Amino acid sequence: MAAHERIIVIGGGLAAARAVEGIRAAHWTGPVTVVTDEDRPPYERPPLSKGYLLGSEEAAATIVHDADWYAQNDVDLRVGETVTALHPADHEVAIGDERLAYSKVLLTTGAEPRRFDGPGAGLTGVYHLRTLHDSTVLRTALKDGGRRVVVIGAGWIGLETAAAAREYGNEVTVIGRGEVPLASVLGTELGGVFADLHREHGVDVRMGSAVSALKGTRHVEAVVLGSGDEIAADIVIVGLGAVPRTELAAAAGLHIDNGIVTDSSFRTSDRDIYAAGDVANVYHPLLGHHLRVEHWETARAAGFAAGRSLAGEAVEYDEIPYFFTDQYDLGMEYAGFGERTAGATLVYRGDRAAREFVVFWLRDSRVVAGMNVNVWDVNEQIRALIRSGDRVDPILLADADIPLDAVAA
């Protein structure tokens, strides 16, 4: 098979690793190259704000496949190298001064943290979290405890890093703009569960606040709120979300709109360039419009499906978004379409006071999302209810003695 029939995967995350699995599972025997600008094989990111940050997992546990796996599967793994340009007309990518020919390219360039860009942003002691190196540096800063930590942002990264900082014995303040943490994702009622959880563990949760500046000479010393109040800080963690890394795609003339726009088979506006993972805004047939999701499960499932698509299989990606979190003694899984939960009816089963429950979002008596908190082995059933679109009986849904597969009205 000629070199120009090579598939090139650009990226160093889970979507890249899974794409290679999908390519080989679809029996593509041609050359495959993976290019990542990080100095290690593609790895998973959830441990960076969970187990690895807490010190319960080591760096090796984040690696999806070691270098030997790529060699055994006849994959040219190129670490520590940066793709500087795509040349669609020539079917080539530029890696420094080298031009490498391709038949198809998959962009899994991911996302990068949204930066705090106000006064004091350049002080030392200000941390963002995206890479293994970021997590290693932050873990070192937190692990001895006794520090004053301020977390800017009350989303998933903000809350998970706050929990880790608190478990190391630091004094922690979380600053968020909304009424409660995670309000835009879970709503006020469920967001309140996480606010209460953190306050019970000694975190000062300050909502309805905005940060106007960071103060310090060289190292950060305080966070200044829009109200003028100052919070003393030795460490500031910025958790303001992420933005897709679309620079390569944009320079190549691909359609960009909240990420790289693709069809349901991950093909971009260029028929030989595909995109998957955090960077991709993929058409979702169950919704009838595009959806960009920045979660582990999407990278895992979409990466594999994109690999199969690259290898020539017919693919229509319609997985239901899923994510999970671990904070203190609370473990949670969520599945569903958050955009459909506005104004939905909440139905609970289980013990809310003990934080051992399942909650469902219902619209027109149909489950559009579900979250299980410290209750396990039900998420697949929740996803099946969402996918089916069947009407359910709320009384049966709330009864923990009734199996979930028996709640259809």
SULZIWO-V574445 format. One record per backbone hydrogen bond with DSSP energy under -0.5 kcal/mol. CO is the residue of the C=O (numbers start at 0). NH is the residue of the N-H. If there is no record, write none. Layout:
# SULZIWO-V574445
co=CO nh=NH
co=CO nh=NH
This chain:
# SULZIWO-V574445
co=1 nh=4
co=2 nh=5
co=5 nh=102
co=5 nh=103
co=6 nh=32
co=7 nh=9
co=7 nh=105
co=8 nh=10
co=8 nh=34
co=9 nh=107
co=11 nh=42
co=12 nh=16
co=13 nh=17
co=14 nh=18
co=15 nh=19
co=16 nh=20
co=17 nh=21
co=18 nh=22
co=19 nh=23
co=20 nh=24
co=21 nh=25
co=22 nh=27
co=23 nh=26
co=26 nh=28
co=30 nh=6
co=31 nh=75
co=32 nh=8
co=33 nh=77
co=34 nh=10
co=35 nh=79
co=35 nh=80
co=37 nh=79
co=41 nh=63
co=41 nh=64
co=44 nh=47
co=44 nh=48
co=45 nh=48
co=45 nh=49
co=46 nh=49
co=46 nh=51
co=46 nh=52
co=49 nh=53
co=50 nh=54
co=50 nh=55
co=50 nh=56
co=51 nh=54
co=57 nh=60
co=58 nh=61
co=58 nh=62
co=59 nh=62
co=61 nh=43
co=65 nh=68
co=65 nh=69
co=66 nh=70
co=67 nh=71
co=68 nh=72
co=69 nh=74
co=70 nh=73
co=73 nh=31
co=74 nh=76
co=75 nh=33
co=75 nh=77
co=76 nh=78
co=77 nh=35
co=81 nh=83
co=81 nh=95
co=84 nh=93
co=86 nh=89
co=86 nh=90
co=86 nh=91
co=87 nh=90
co=90 nh=101
co=91 nh=86
co=92 nh=94
co=92 nh=99
co=93 nh=83
co=93 nh=84
co=93 nh=95
co=94 nh=97
co=97 nh=94
co=98 nh=100
co=99 nh=92
co=103 nh=7
co=104 nh=273
co=105 nh=9
co=105 nh=107
co=106 nh=275
co=109 nh=244
co=111 nh=242
co=113 nh=239
co=114 nh=116
co=117 nh=120
co=118 nh=213
co=119 nh=122
co=122 nh=125
co=123 nh=219
co=124 nh=126
co=124 nh=235
co=126 nh=237
co=127 nh=129
co=130 nh=134
co=131 nh=135
co=132 nh=136
co=133 nh=137
co=134 nh=138
co=135 nh=139
co=136 nh=140
co=137 nh=141
co=138 nh=142
co=141 nh=144
co=146 nh=148
co=146 nh=170
co=147 nh=233
co=147 nh=234
co=148 nh=172
co=149 nh=151
co=149 nh=236
co=150 nh=152
co=150 nh=174
co=151 nh=238
co=153 nh=181
co=154 nh=158
co=155 nh=159
co=156 nh=160
co=157 nh=161
co=158 nh=162
co=159 nh=163
co=160 nh=164
co=161 nh=165
co=162 nh=166
co=163 nh=167
co=164 nh=169
co=165 nh=168
co=168 nh=145
co=169 nh=171
co=170 nh=148
co=171 nh=203
co=172 nh=150
co=173 nh=205
co=174 nh=152
co=175 nh=208
co=177 nh=207
co=179 nh=182
co=181 nh=184
co=181 nh=185
co=181 nh=186
co=182 nh=186
co=186 nh=190
co=187 nh=191
co=188 nh=192
co=189 nh=192
co=189 nh=193
co=190 nh=194
co=191 nh=195
co=192 nh=196
co=193 nh=197
co=194 nh=198
co=195 nh=199
co=196 nh=200
co=197 nh=200
co=197 nh=202
co=198 nh=201
co=202 nh=204
co=203 nh=173
co=203 nh=205
co=204 nh=206
co=205 nh=175
co=209 nh=225
co=211 nh=118
co=212 nh=223
co=214 nh=220
co=214 nh=221
co=217 nh=123
co=218 nh=216
co=220 nh=232
co=221 nh=214
co=222 nh=224
co=222 nh=230
co=223 nh=211
co=223 nh=212
co=224 nh=227
co=228 nh=224
co=229 nh=231
co=230 nh=222
co=234 nh=149
co=235 nh=126
co=235 nh=237
co=236 nh=151
co=236 nh=238
co=238 nh=154
co=240 nh=113
co=242 nh=111
co=243 nh=245
co=245 nh=249
co=246 nh=250
co=247 nh=251
co=248 nh=253
co=249 nh=252
co=254 nh=260
co=258 nh=256
co=258 nh=260
co=259 nh=280
co=261 nh=282
co=262 nh=265
co=263 nh=316
co=265 nh=274
co=266 nh=262
co=268 nh=270
co=269 nh=267
co=269 nh=272
co=271 nh=104
co=272 nh=267
co=273 nh=106
co=275 nh=278
co=276 nh=279
co=278 nh=259
co=279 nh=281
co=280 nh=261
co=281 nh=290
co=282 nh=284
co=283 nh=286
co=283 nh=287
co=283 nh=288
co=288 nh=283
co=290 nh=281
co=290 nh=292
co=292 nh=294
co=294 nh=298
co=295 nh=299
co=296 nh=300
co=297 nh=301
co=297 nh=302
co=298 nh=302
co=299 nh=303
co=300 nh=304
co=301 nh=305
co=302 nh=306
co=303 nh=307
co=304 nh=308
co=305 nh=309
co=306 nh=310
co=307 nh=312
co=308 nh=311
co=312 nh=314
co=315 nh=317
co=316 nh=284
co=320 nh=335
co=321 nh=296
co=322 nh=333
co=324 nh=331
co=326 nh=329
co=328 nh=330
co=329 nh=326
co=330 nh=373
co=331 nh=324
co=332 nh=371
co=333 nh=322
co=334 nh=369
co=335 nh=337
co=336 nh=339
co=337 nh=340
co=340 nh=343
co=344 nh=361
co=346 nh=359
co=348 nh=357
co=349 nh=351
co=350 nh=355
co=351 nh=354
co=355 nh=350
co=356 nh=372
co=357 nh=348
co=358 nh=370
co=359 nh=346
co=359 nh=361
co=360 nh=367
co=360 nh=368
co=361 nh=344
co=362 nh=365
co=364 nh=391
co=365 nh=362
co=367 nh=336
co=368 nh=360
co=369 nh=334
co=370 nh=358
co=370 nh=372
co=371 nh=332
co=371 nh=373
co=372 nh=356
co=377 nh=381
co=378 nh=382
co=379 nh=383
co=380 nh=384
co=381 nh=385
co=382 nh=386
co=383 nh=387
co=384 nh=388
co=389 nh=366
co=390 nh=408
co=391 nh=393
co=392 nh=396
co=393 nh=397
co=394 nh=398
co=395 nh=398
co=397 nh=399
co=398 nh=401
co=400 nh=402
co=402 nh=405
co=403 nh=406
co=406 nh=392
